[in-house]
Amino acid sequence: MREMGLYSIRLTAKKEYSKIQKSERKLNLLKQNFNADVPNKVWISDVTLLKLKDRYYYLCAIIDLYSRKVISYNISRSDNTHLITETLRGAIACRHAKGVIFHSDRGSSYVSYTAAKVMKKNGIVQSFSKKGTPHDNAVMESFFASLKREEYYRSNYRSEVDLKRRIGKYIEFYNTERPHGTLGHMTPEEKEDSFRKAGAEKAILGE
């Protein structure tokens, strides 16, 4: 090009191309479609802040969108990549699923190389909410709102152990006893049981 007297007009083309590549890697595959027809099709996740006296704790949870069941959670003093990956590994260990869409916001821990590596290794496809759009992860927002309204704001925790124990007890209640309007007033556990029973019946009938 130099020998022919040719010069690029777009001096910033390489930078612009790099920005496009980065934005394409963070696609919103969910697009506020919160209905999954089978378990382990879409998992959603987020982190919320809990305060105990002068200390802060971070609760990371993963929900299966089909049943609204909390399939994994962790509470930590640090909001970091380790919290995300440990919670994710818990979900992978109990579900053994492949090809799952994993939807979250664009927090630094969710977009980290380490988290992406764990997901890629386990055949999980990442999906991200748009920046500044909490409604893109409305089901997680709803779960955290229920947890805080029904448990956290109504309790005086004596210690970190007490906090973790009672949050865990609430999540067990949420999964096994609390009916959901979006599930036809079934609990998440009942919703998954009905799916398993339907599958067993089809197998017996040879469908």
Backbone as a ProteinNet text record, in pm:
[ID]
protein_1_A
[PRIMARY]
MREMGLYSIRLTAKKEYSKIQKSERKLNLLKQNFNADVPNKVWISDVTLLKLKDRYYYLCAIIDLYSRKVISYNISRSDNTHLITETLRGAIACRHAKGVIFHSDRGSSYVSYTAAKVMKKNGIVQSFSKKGTPHDNAVMESFFASLKREEYYRSNYRSEVDLKRRIGKYIEFYNTERPHGTLGHMTPEEKEDSFRKAGAEKAILGE
[TERTIARY]
82.5	0	85.7	198.7	286.8	348.6	389	450.4	353.3	223.6	121.7	59.5	103.3	48.8	-89.9	-121.8	-254.2	-245.9	-348.5	-351.4	-492.1	-499.2	-628.3	-698.7	-831.4	-912	-950.7	-983.7	-1027.7	-909	-848	-731.9	-769	-897.3	-940.5	-1018.1	-1010.5	-1090.9	-1062.9	-934.2	-898.5	-961.3	-959	-1019.1	-1169.8	-1234	-1378.7	-1415.4	-1335.7	-1361.2	-1348.9	-1248.6	-1228.8	-1348	-1404.1	-1522.2	-1641.3	-1659	-1770	-1756.5	-1634.3	-1611.4	-1647.2	-1605.6	-1633.1	-1783.1	-1855.4	-1999.6	-2073.3	-2024	-2089.5	-2073.2	-1968.2	-1946.8	-2042	-2104.6	-2194.7	-2338.2	-2387	-2521.1	-2626.5	-2743.2	-2858.1	-2942.9	-2923	-2995.1	-3135.7	-3156.4	-3284.8	-3389.5	-3350.7	-3437.9	-3571.8	-3564.5	-3679.9	-3784.1	-3743.9	-3832.3	-3806.4	-3891.1	-3867.2	-3942.1	-3973.2	-4041.9	-3951.6	-3918.1	-3840.4	-3929.9	-3927.1	-4019.5	-3966.1	-3838.5	-3778.8	-3676.8	-3647.3	-3541.6	-3405.5	-3313.6	-3174.7	-3162.4	-3257.7	-3248.3	-3188.6	-3236	-3185.5	-3165.1	-3044.2	-3016.4	-2993.1	-3040.7	-3019	-2948.8	-2874.4	-2795.2	-2775.7	-2751.7	-2720.1	-2661.3	-2615.3	-2558.4	-2629.7	-2662.3	-2723.1	-2646.1	-2658.6	-2584.1	-2667.5	-2605.1	-2666.7	-2575.2	-2632.2	-2552.2	-2583.3	-2479.1	-2492.1	-2404.9	-2469.6	-2399.3	-2310.5	-2179.1	-2092.2	-2022.2	-2069.6	-2008.2	-2105.2	-2046.8	-2126	-2101.1	-2208.6	-2201.2	-2269	-2227.5	-2279.7	-2338.7	-2464.1	-2534	-2542.3	-2483.2	-2495.2	-2589.4	-2684.8	-2779.3	-2795.8	-2827.1	-2857.5	-2993	-3080.3	-3216.8	-3238	-3305	-3347.8	-3478.1	-3477.7	-3591	-3718.2	-3705.7	-3824.2	-3908.9	-3843.7	-3916.3	-3903.3	-3818.1	-3787.5	-3718.9	-3659.3	-3592.2	-3450.3	-3412.5	-3274.6	-3191.7	-3106.5	-3032.1	-2892.7	-2847.3	-2717.8	-2709.6	-2641.6	-2619.1	-2497	-2438.9	-2325.6	-2330.7	-2284.3	-2273.3	-2126.3	-2075.2	-1933.4	-1916.8	-1802.8	-1771.3	-1717.1	-1685.6	-1628.9	-1714.2	-1738.5	-1809.7	-1704.3	-1667	-1559.3	-1586.8	-1492.1	-1509.4	-1520.9	-1448.7	-1454	-1596.4	-1668.1	-1807.1	-1892	-1874.1	-1952.5	-1919.1	-1790.1	-1750.6	-1785.7	-1775.6	-1812.4	-1962.5	-2041.4	-2186.2	-2219.6	-2151.9	-2172.5	-2133.9	-2022	-1979.6	-2080.3	-2143.2	-2247.5	-2365.9	-2405.8	-2517	-2481	-2358.9	-2312.9	-2309	-2263.8	-2251.5	-2386.6	-2489.7	-2620.2	-2707.2	-2671.2	-2755.8	-2694.6	-2563.1	-2494.9	-2555	-2578.7	-2645.5	-2546.5	-2578.3	-2498.1	-2586.5	-2525.4	-2598.5	-2690.2	-2666.7	-2749.4	-2713.8	-2815.3	-2792.4	-2784	-2677.2	-2654.9	-2665.4	-2770.6	-2796.8	-2765	-2697.3	-2662.4	-2648.2	-2616.5	-2582.8	-2437.2	-2384.3	-2248.2	-2146.6	-2175.4	-2080.7	-1944.7	-1839.7	-1703.8	-1676.6	-1736.9	-1713.6	-1777.9	-1893.7	-1962.4	-1894	-1829.7	-1763.5	-1616.1	-1571.2	-1430.5	-1388	-1260.4	-1202.3	-1223.3	-1207.7	-1220.4	-1361.8	-1462	-1600.9	-1631.8	-1585.8	-1608.9	-1543.9	-1427.4	-1355.6	-1431.9	-1487	-1564.9	-1688	-1754.6	-1874.7	-1843.5	-1739.5	-1702	-1666.2	-1594.3	-1554.4	-1675.6	-1784.9	-1905	-2016.6	-1984.4	-2082.4	-2194.2	-2164.4	-2264	-2244.9	-2354.2	-2350.3	-2392	-2309.8	-2340.6	-2432.9	-2519.1	-2609.8	-2605.1	-2614.1	-2598.7	-2712.2	-2754.8	-2849.2	-2782.4	-2864.6	-2810.1	-2770.1	-2674.6	-2628.8	-2743.4	-2754.1	-2855.1	-2997.3	-3016.3	-3150.8	-3179	-3213.8	-3239.7	-3357.3	-3451.7	-3566.1	-3525	-3404.6	-3355.7	-3328.5	-3322.6	-3303.7	-3408.6	-3532.5	-3640.4	-3671.8	-3655.3	-3686.6	-3590.7	-3462.9	-3367.9	-3400.4	-3435.3	-3473.1	-3593	-3688.6	-3807.8	-3773.4	-3683.8	-3642.9	-3575.7	-3481.5	-3412.2	-3508.2	-3605	-3704	-3787.3	-3826	-3903.5	-3821	-3696.7	-3609.7	-3592	-3570.8	-3547.4	-3676.5	-3786.8	-3914.1	-3963.5	-3949.4	-4006.5	-3911	-3781.2	-3684.2	-3586.3	-3508.6	-3395.9	-3438	-3536.2	-3577.6	-3653.2	-3700.7	-3780.4	-3697.4	-3567.8	-3484.5	-3370.9	-3332.6	-3214	-3113.4	-3014.8	-2918.6	-2813.6	-2782.9	-2689.7	-2543.8	-2522.8	-2386.4	-2387.3	-2267.1	-2255.2	-2314.1	-2290.2	-2344.4	-2496.6	-2554.3	-2699.5	-2755.7	-2688	-2729.1	-2733.6	-2625.3	-2617.2	-2720.1	-2740.1	-2835.4	-2977.6	-3015.6	-3154.2	-3181	-3080.1	-3095.4	-3112	-3031.6	-3042.9	-3179.5	-3229.9	-3361.6	-3470.6	-3456.6	-3556.4	-3553	-3433.9	-3423.2	-3485.5	-3467.4	-3532.2	-3684.4	-3734.6	-3878.2	-3925.3	-3847.1	-3880.5	-3892.7	-3803.9	-3804.2	-3913.2	-3944.1	-4029.1	-4167.8	-4188	-4316.6	-4387	-4314.4	-4373.7	-4430.7	-4563.4	-4622.8	-4596.5	-4586.4	-4559.8	-4676.7	-4726.2	-4834.1	-4796.7	-4670.7	-4627	-4614	-4617.2	-4607.2	-4742.3	-4849.2	-4981.3	-4999.5	-4936.7	-4942.1	-4879.3	-4784.6	-4701.4	-4572.9	-4506.3	-4373.2	-4272.5	-4151.9	-4049.9	-4024.6	-4022.3	-3999.2	-4114.1	-4236.5	-4352.2	-4349.7	-4306.1	-4297.3	-4199.8	-4085.5	-3988.1	-4034.8	-4103	-4158.2	-4259.7	-4342.9	-4444.2	-4378.6	-4265.9	-4193.6	-4135.6	-4078.3	-4020.1	-4127.8	-4242	-4351.2	-4405.6	-4418.2	-4466.4	-4370	-4240.1	-4139.6	-4145.4	-4169	-4178.3	-4301.1	-4413.6	-4535.4	-4518.6	-4450.3	-4425.9	-4336.9	-4239.9	-4151	-4227.2	-4320.4	-4401.4	-4490.7	-4547	-4637.8	-4563	-4430	-4349.9	-4359.6	-4390.5	-4403.3	-4266.7
-120.8	0	125.5	120	235.5	263.1	155.7	170.3	226.6	195.8	243	374.9	429.5	556.1	543.4	422.6	399.1	405.9	468.9	482.4	452.4	396.1	365	491.4	498.6	612.3	594.1	465.9	436.7	399.2	496.9	470	390.3	397.8	328.1	201.4	153.8	37.8	-84.7	-108.5	-225.4	-219.6	-100.6	-85.4	-107	-52	-66.9	-213.2	-286.1	-427.4	-506.9	-469.3	-536.3	-514.7	-392.6	-363.3	-446.6	-461.1	-540	-685.7	-740	-877.8	-900	-806.5	-819.3	-814.3	-724.7	-712.5	-835.8	-896.7	-1015.4	-1135	-1136.2	-1247.4	-1241	-1129.4	-1113.7	-1097.3	-1197.1	-1192.2	-1220.2	-1159.4	-1188.1	-1292.9	-1418.9	-1528.3	-1545.4	-1495.9	-1514.3	-1414.4	-1288.2	-1181.3	-1176.4	-1188.1	-1180.9	-1289	-1398.5	-1514.6	-1607.1	-1599.5	-1670.7	-1804	-1860.9	-1989.2	-2094.6	-2196.3	-2309.3	-2432.9	-2511.1	-2624.5	-2753.1	-2755.2	-2872.4	-2826.1	-2911.4	-2876.3	-2873	-2799.4	-2791.7	-2736.9	-2655.6	-2585.1	-2446	-2379	-2246	-2237.2	-2199.4	-2164.7	-2014.4	-1952.6	-1809.9	-1788.8	-1679.5	-1658.2	-1509.7	-1480.7	-1344.5	-1349.4	-1235.1	-1221.5	-1107.7	-1127.6	-1020.6	-1001.5	-882.3	-843.9	-867.5	-926.1	-945.6	-883.4	-812.7	-748.6	-809.3	-840.7	-890.6	-804.4	-719	-622	-533.8	-537.9	-452.3	-529.2	-649.6	-730.7	-750.3	-763.3	-785.8	-926.8	-988.2	-1121.8	-1118.5	-1210.9	-1215.1	-1353.2	-1352.2	-1475.7	-1490.2	-1595.7	-1628.7	-1748.2	-1739.9	-1849.6	-1878.1	-2003.2	-2045.7	-2112.3	-2070	-2121.3	-2186.3	-2302.9	-2364.5	-2296.6	-2237.7	-2156	-2238.5	-2366.2	-2450.7	-2460.6	-2487.5	-2513.2	-2402.6	-2302.5	-2195.6	-2250.5	-2367.4	-2429	-2376	-2344.9	-2305.7	-2433.9	-2452	-2577.7	-2568.4	-2448.3	-2430.5	-2289.6	-2276.8	-2143.8	-2148	-2031.4	-2016.6	-1878.8	-1869.9	-1742.2	-1720.3	-1602.6	-1572.9	-1429.7	-1402.6	-1265.7	-1184.5	-1251.4	-1182.9	-1205.7	-1098.1	-1107.9	-1118	-1240.5	-1260.2	-1379.4	-1407.1	-1516.1	-1651.4	-1669.4	-1796.1	-1827.1	-1726.1	-1744.5	-1795	-1734.9	-1774.3	-1916.1	-1945.5	-2076.6	-2190	-2166.2	-2270.2	-2298.2	-2193.7	-2211.8	-2284.4	-2248.3	-2313.5	-2460.7	-2490.5	-2630.6	-2712.3	-2648.7	-2716.9	-2754	-2661.9	-2689.2	-2800.5	-2796.4	-2897.5	-3034.6	-3040.4	-3167.2	-3232.5	-3151.4	-3209.4	-3231.9	-3168.5	-3179.7	-3261.2	-3260.5	-3335.7	-3305.3	-3178.6	-3138.2	-3080.6	-3094.6	-3038.1	-2948.2	-2849.5	-2762.6	-2663.3	-2636.7	-2542.4	-2398.6	-2314.2	-2169.7	-2112.9	-2040.8	-1982.8	-1831.5	-1774.8	-1631.3	-1556.2	-1443	-1358.8	-1214.5	-1126	-989.9	-987.4	-867	-854.9	-820.7	-864.7	-843	-902.1	-841.8	-881.3	-1029	-1085.2	-1226.7	-1318.5	-1278.6	-1360.8	-1354.9	-1243.7	-1230.2	-1267.8	-1315.6	-1347.3	-1467.2	-1474.1	-1585.1	-1717.6	-1716.2	-1839.5	-1896.2	-1810.4	-1856	-1908.7	-1837.2	-1880.2	-2015.2	-2037.5	-2163.4	-2280.4	-2260.6	-2366.2	-2399.7	-2296.9	-2320.1	-2390.3	-2345.9	-2406.9	-2553.6	-2583.8	-2721.3	-2811.3	-2755.5	-2834.3	-2814.2	-2757.3	-2743.2	-2645.5	-2543.5	-2443.1	-2317.7	-2264	-2144.7	-2023.4	-1919.6	-1801.1	-1704.2	-1641.6	-1536.5	-1423.7	-1300.5	-1186	-1085.8	-1027.9	-917	-796	-709.4	-583.7	-496.7	-410.2	-321.8	-234.4	-224.6	-138.4	-185.4	-316.5	-369.7	-485.7	-458.8	-566.2	-655.1	-602.1	-682.5	-800.5	-794.3	-906.6	-1029.9	-1010.2	-1122.1	-1114.4	-1089.6	-1059.3	-1173.2	-1297.9	-1411	-1415.7	-1386.7	-1380.8	-1265.2	-1150.7	-1034	-1068.1	-1142.2	-1181.3	-1276.1	-1371.3	-1465.5	-1392.3	-1304.4	-1231.5	-1141.9	-1083.4	-999.6	-1083	-1204.7	-1293.6	-1336.2	-1372.6	-1416	-1305.7	-1183.3	-1072.9	-1033.3	-1034.7	-995.6	-1099.9	-1227.2	-1333.9	-1389.7	-1365.6	-1420.9	-1316.5	-1257.3	-1173.3	-1050.7	-974.1	-852.5	-882.3	-1004.2	-1040	-1110.1	-1124.1	-1202.7	-1120.9	-1159	-1103.4	-1216.9	-1220.4	-1330	-1307.9	-1414.2	-1404.3	-1415.5	-1484.3	-1508.7	-1544.6	-1557.5	-1600.2	-1739.2	-1826.1	-1962.3	-1958.8	-1873.1	-1860.1	-1804	-1705.5	-1647.1	-1754.2	-1829	-1931.7	-2041.9	-2079.1	-2186.5	-2146.2	-2024	-1981.6	-1946.1	-1894.4	-1871.7	-2006	-2103.6	-2237.4	-2299.5	-2277.3	-2329.9	-2265.1	-2135	-2066.9	-2121.1	-2142.8	-2193.2	-2332.2	-2414.7	-2545.8	-2529.3	-2436.3	-2405.9	-2356.7	-2269.5	-2212.9	-2323.5	-2420.8	-2528.8	-2632.9	-2660.4	-2776.5	-2744.4	-2621.6	-2591.8	-2467.5	-2376	-2249.2	-2260.3	-2250.7	-2260.5	-2134.9	-2152.8	-2042.3	-2027.8	-1905.8	-1881.1	-1915.4	-1888.2	-1916.1	-2065.7	-2145.9	-2291.6	-2358	-2282	-2338.4	-2372.6	-2293.2	-2308.6	-2439.6	-2491.2	-2601.9	-2546	-2626.5	-2589.2	-2626.7	-2570.3	-2611.1	-2761.6	-2822.4	-2967	-3043.6	-2999.4	-3065	-3050.1	-2934.7	-2911	-3008.6	-3029.9	-3122.7	-3267.6	-3298.8	-3433.8	-3465.5	-3367.7	-3389	-3413.6	-3347.2	-3367.7	-3508.1	-3553.2	-3687.2	-3794.2	-3774.2	-3871.7	-3879.1	-3763.1	-3760.7	-3835.5	-3818.4	-3889.3	-4038.8	-4081.7	-4222.6	-4284.8	-4212.9	-4262	-4278.8	-4185.3	-4195.4	-4315.4	-4341	-4455.1	-4585.7	-4593.7	-4715.2	-4738.3	-4629.4	-4639.1	-4652.3	-4637.9	-4650.4	-4531.5	-4415.8	-4295.3	-4232.2
0	0	0	75.6	81.4	-55.9	-124.9	-256.8	-359.8	-340.9	-435.2	-392.4	-277.9	-231.2	-171.8	-118.1	-60.6	92	152.6	297.5	348.3	468.7	528.4	573.2	545	589.9	736.5	775.6	911.3	997.8	1060.7	1144.9	1269.7	1311.8	1433.7	1402.2	1278.1	1237.2	1323	1355.6	1434.2	1572.9	1634	1767	1761	1657.6	1643.5	1623.8	1544.7	1520.2	1649.9	1731.1	1859	1950.4	1951.2	2033.3	1989	1857.3	1803.8	1846.2	1837.1	1876.7	2022.7	2108.2	2250.8	2278.5	2211.2	2234.1	2185.4	2077.5	2024.2	2117.2	2194.6	2286.7	2405	2430.2	2543.4	2493.3	2425.2	2369.1	2475	2458.8	2544.2	2472.7	2506.2	2441.5	2499.2	2620.5	2688.2	2639.5	2627.8	2578.7	2652.4	2784.1	2874.4	2847.9	2786.4	2771.1	2889.1	2990.3	3115.2	3122.6	3008.4	3003.9	2940.7	3017.7	2966.7	2968.8	2860.9	2850.8	2913.3	2948.1	3012.9	3116.9	3216.1	3311.1	3241.7	3300.9	3253.3	3111.2	3073.3	2945.7	2968	3074.7	3109	3259.9	3299.1	3438.2	3444.8	3551	3570.7	3704	3714.1	3836.1	3863.4	3990.3	4031.4	4172	4217.7	4352	4423	4550.5	4629	4759.3	4814.5	4934.5	5060.1	5161.7	5292.9	5398	5492.9	5596.9	5731.8	5807	5943.1	6033	6113.1	6197.1	6109.2	6126.9	6046.6	5934.3	5906	5801.3	5684.8	5566.9	5446.8	5392.9	5348.8	5290	5153.4	5068	4931.4	4904.3	4863.3	4830.8	4679.4	4627.5	4485.5	4473.9	4385.1	4365.5	4216.5	4187.1	4049.9	4051.3	3960.7	3951.7	3815.9	3816.3	3690.9	3648.3	3531.2	3487.8	3468.9	3436.8	3415.7	3542	3653.9	3778.5	3881.6	3852.2	3948.6	4073.3	4061.3	4175.4	4190.5	4314.6	4343.7	4345.5	4245.5	4233.9	4296.1	4325.2	4392.2	4449	4562.6	4620.4	4710.6	4733.6	4824.6	4888.2	5010.8	5080.2	5114.2	5080	5101.1	5149.8	5212.1	5252.4	5135.4	5025.6	4909.4	4785.5	4713.2	4586.3	4476.9	4444.7	4348.3	4257.8	4170.7	4074.9	4144.1	4253.8	4327	4372.7	4420.6	4463	4346.9	4229.7	4112.3	4068.4	4056.3	4004.2	4100.1	4231.4	4326.8	4323.5	4309.6	4298.2	4168.5	4061.5	3932.6	3938.1	4001.1	4013.3	4093.6	4192.6	4269.3	4182.2	4093.3	4002	3903.7	3852.6	3757.3	3823.8	3948.2	4019.6	4045.6	4072.2	4105.1	3981.6	3868.3	3749.3	3635.6	3623.3	3516.3	3379.4	3352.2	3228.2	3128.4	3000.8	2892.7	2806.7	2745.1	2654.3	2722.5	2850.9	2927.2	2888	2880.4	2868.2	3009	3037.6	3170.6	3156.9	3217.5	3201.8	3330.5	3316.4	3430.9	3384.3	3478.7	3439.3	3392.4	3369.1	3316.7	3425.3	3547.5	3656.1	3623.5	3677.7	3642	3669.6	3773.1	3804.6	3701.4	3649.7	3549.9	3413.2	3382.3	3251.8	3259.2	3373.6	3391.8	3306.9	3280.9	3204.4	3277.7	3410.3	3489.3	3481.6	3496.7	3488.2	3348.5	3247.2	3108.2	3081.2	3139.8	3120.1	3180.5	3301.4	3366.9	3283.6	3231.9	3152.5	3020.7	2954.5	2826.8	2846	2952.3	2981.5	3001.3	3052.8	3083.3	2981.5	2866.6	2759.6	2789.6	2867.9	2905.7	2821.1	2771.2	2685.5	2767.3	2767.9	2847	2774	2852.5	2804.7	2906.8	2859.7	2949.6	2932.7	3044	3039.2	2974.6	2917.4	2866.9	2984.6	2963.3	3069.7	3120.3	3252.2	3311.6	3290.5	3268	3241.9	3336.8	3462.8	3559.1	3521.1	3440.1	3398.9	3311.9	3254.8	3175.1	3260.3	3392	3485.1	3595.8	3554.8	3649.1	3745.1	3701.3	3789	3907.6	3883.9	3995.1	4088	4030.3	4111.4	4199.5	4144.3	4218.1	4332.7	4306.7	4411.8	4527.8	4496.2	4602.2	4679.5	4610.7	4677.8	4775.6	4734.4	4821.2	4942.2	4918.2	5027.4	5131.4	5085.2	5179	5250.8	5179.1	5238.6	5338.8	5305.2	5386.8	5492.1	5475.6	5570.5	5623.4	5536.4	5578.4	5659.8	5612	5682.4	5811.8	5826.5	5943.8	6051.5	6029.9	6120.7	6180.9	6300.8	6365.8	6382.5	6295	6296.4	6404.4	6477.3	6588.3	6542.8	6432.4	6387	6239.1	6183.3	6043.3	6024.5	6119.9	6113.4	6111.5	6196.3	6203.2	6072.8	6016.1	5888.2	5779.1	5766.6	5662.2	5684.5	5809.7	5840.6	5803.8	5840.3	5817.3	5671.5	5601.7	5458.2	5386.6	5427.2	5370	5398.2	5518.7	5554.7	5470.5	5444.9	5360.8	5218.3	5164.7	5027.8	5017.3	5120.1	5122.5	5122.9	5203.4	5205.5	5068.8	5007.2	4876.2	4770.9	4778.3	4678.8	4701.4	4827.1	4856.9	4912.5	4962.9	5026.6	4972.3	4915.4	4873.1	4731.7	4715.1	4581	4498.7	4367.8	4276.3	4178.2	4164	4069.8	3927.7	3890.1	3753.3	3726.1	3832.4	3817.3	3838.1	3827.8	3853.5	3999	4085.8	4232	4279.2	4202.1	4247.7	4308.1	4388.1	4434.6	4325.1	4328.6	4230.6	4230.6	4348.2	4356	4291.4	4314.1	4252.7	4100.6	4053.6	3909.7	3845	3907.7	3851.8	3865.1	3974.5	3991.2	3881.9	3848.9	3744.8	3610	3585.1	3459.7	3453.6	3565	3570	3554.2	3617.9	3608.9	3466.8	3401.4	3262.6	3171.4	3196.6	3117.3	3139.5	3264.8	3295.6	3230.2	3231.3	3167.7	3017.5	2953.6	2809.5	2778.4	2865.7	2844.8	2855.7	2952.6	2970.7	2849.7	2795.9	2680.6	2549.8	2554.9	2434.1	2341.5	2395	2312.7	2289
[MASK]
+++++++++++++++++++++++++++++++++++++++++++++++++++++++++++++++++++++++++++++++++++++++++++++++++++++++++++++++++++++++++++++++++++++++++++++++++++++++++++++++++++++++++++++++++++++++++++++++++++++++++++++++

